[in-house]
Amino acid sequence: MLRRLFGGPKADPAPVDSRPPAELIVDALGRLDRGEDEFAVFTADEGRNYYVQVTVLDGSLLGEAVADHYLAPAHRLGAAAQAQLEALGWTLADAGSDRNHSRTWADWHGARIRSVADELVATLIEVYQMEPNGPLAVLTDS
């Protein structure tokens, strides 16, 4: 799985849970907050490789949203989707780079977990075209 976190080949597909996406993300962020997991990958569309992923770095939550380098030409983000990413608080990867779009939440613990989950869900829906009720595959290291 870490291959995906660091830009390598796709890992095996994650199982899909039928609960609402925000609930799945809240659960995964809670496990990160408690130190039970080191990362979580939330995949909205395995076929198009649309995902966001998070890990804890120096106490902050580092998020990445898949960038065009990892997408097939037919599934790359257009200008409108990239503008939406910026509007949602993401820092865009440099054009042509092998980096994903990124975002950091310094204040993400406890009661803020739900707000961060809602922001991740908004990204998946508004940028990566996930249906509001999923499905969403979640992959963690546990």
C-alpha positions in Angstrom: 0.0 0.0 0.0 2.8 2.4 0.8 3.7 2.2 -2.9 0.6 4.2 -3.7 1.3 6.8 -1.0 4.6 7.5 -2.5 3.5 7.6 -6.1 4.1 4.0 -7.1 1.9 1.5 -8.8 -1.7 1.1 -7.7 -2.2 -1.4 -4.8 -4.8 -4.1 -4.7 -8.4 -2.6 -4.6 -9.7 -1.8 -1.2 -12.9 -3.3 0.1 -16.0 -1.1 -0.3 -18.0 -0.4 2.8 -21.6 0.7 2.3 -21.7 3.3 5.0 -21.8 7.0 4.0 -18.4 8.4 2.8 -18.1 10.9 5.7 -18.7 8.2 8.2 -16.0 6.0 6.7 -13.5 8.9 6.6 -14.3 9.9 10.2 -13.6 6.4 11.4 -10.3 6.3 9.5 -9.2 9.7 10.8 -10.1 8.6 14.3 -7.7 5.6 13.9 -5.0 8.0 12.7 -5.6 10.3 15.6 -5.3 7.4 18.1 -2.1 6.2 16.4 -3.8 2.9 15.3 -3.0 3.5 11.6 -0.3 5.5 9.7 -2.2 6.3 6.6 -5.6 6.1 4.8 -6.5 6.1 1.1 -10.0 7.0 0.1 -10.8 5.8 -3.5 -13.9 7.2 -5.2 -13.3 5.5 -8.5 -10.7 2.7 -8.9 -11.1 2.6 -12.6 -10.2 6.2 -13.1 -7.8 6.2 -10.1 -9.6 9.0 -8.3 -8.4 9.1 -4.7 -7.3 11.3 -1.8 -5.0 10.0 0.9 -3.9 11.2 4.3 -1.1 10.6 6.8 0.2 12.2 10.0 3.4 14.3 9.7 4.8 16.1 12.7 1.3 16.2 14.3 -0.4 17.7 11.3 -2.6 15.8 8.9 -1.1 15.8 5.4 -3.6 15.2 2.6 -2.9 14.4 -1.1 -5.4 14.4 -3.9 -4.4 12.5 -7.1 -2.8 14.7 -9.8 -2.7 14.3 -13.5 0.6 12.5 -13.5 -1.2 9.5 -12.1 -4.3 9.7 -14.3 -4.9 8.4 -17.7 -5.3 11.2 -20.3 -9.0 10.7 -20.5 -9.4 11.1 -16.8 -7.1 14.1 -16.1 -8.5 17.1 -14.3 -9.5 20.1 -16.4 -9.0 23.7 -15.5 -12.4 23.9 -13.7 -11.6 20.9 -11.5 -8.2 22.3 -10.7 -9.8 25.7 -9.8 -12.3 23.8 -7.6 -9.4 22.1 -5.8 -7.8 25.5 -5.1 -11.1 26.8 -3.9 -11.3 23.9 -1.5 -7.9 24.8 0.0 -5.6 22.4 -1.9 -2.2 23.5 -3.2 -1.9 22.4 -6.8 1.0 20.3 -7.9 3.3 21.9 -10.5 2.3 21.1 -14.0 4.3 18.1 -15.3 5.5 17.1 -11.8 5.1 13.7 -10.3 3.6 15.1 -7.1 0.0 15.0 -6.0 -2.0 18.1 -5.0 -1.6 18.7 -1.2 -3.2 20.1 1.8 -2.3 20.2 5.5 -4.6 20.4 8.5 -2.7 21.5 11.6 -5.9 21.5 13.7 -7.5 18.2 12.9 -7.8 16.3 16.2 -10.9 15.4 18.2 -14.0 17.4 17.3 -12.3 18.8 14.1 -12.2 15.3 12.6 -15.7 15.6 11.2 -15.0 18.9 9.6 -11.8 17.5 7.9 -13.9 14.5 6.8 -16.5 16.8 5.3 -13.7 18.7 3.4 -12.3 15.4 2.0 -15.8 14.3 0.9 -16.4 17.7 -0.8 -13.2 17.2 -2.7 -14.2 13.7 -3.8 -17.6 14.9 -4.9 -16.8 18.3 -6.4 -13.5 17.4 -8.1 -13.5 13.7 -8.6 -17.2 13.2 -9.3 -18.0 10.7 -6.5 -21.7 10.2 -5.9 -22.7 11.9 -2.6 -23.4 8.5 -1.0 -20.4 6.7 -2.5 -19.3 4.1 -2.8 -16.0 4.8 -1.3 -13.2 2.3 -0.8 -11.0 2.9 2.3 -7.5 1.4 2.6 -5.4 1.7 5.8 -2.5 -0.2 7.1 -4.5 -2.1 9.8 
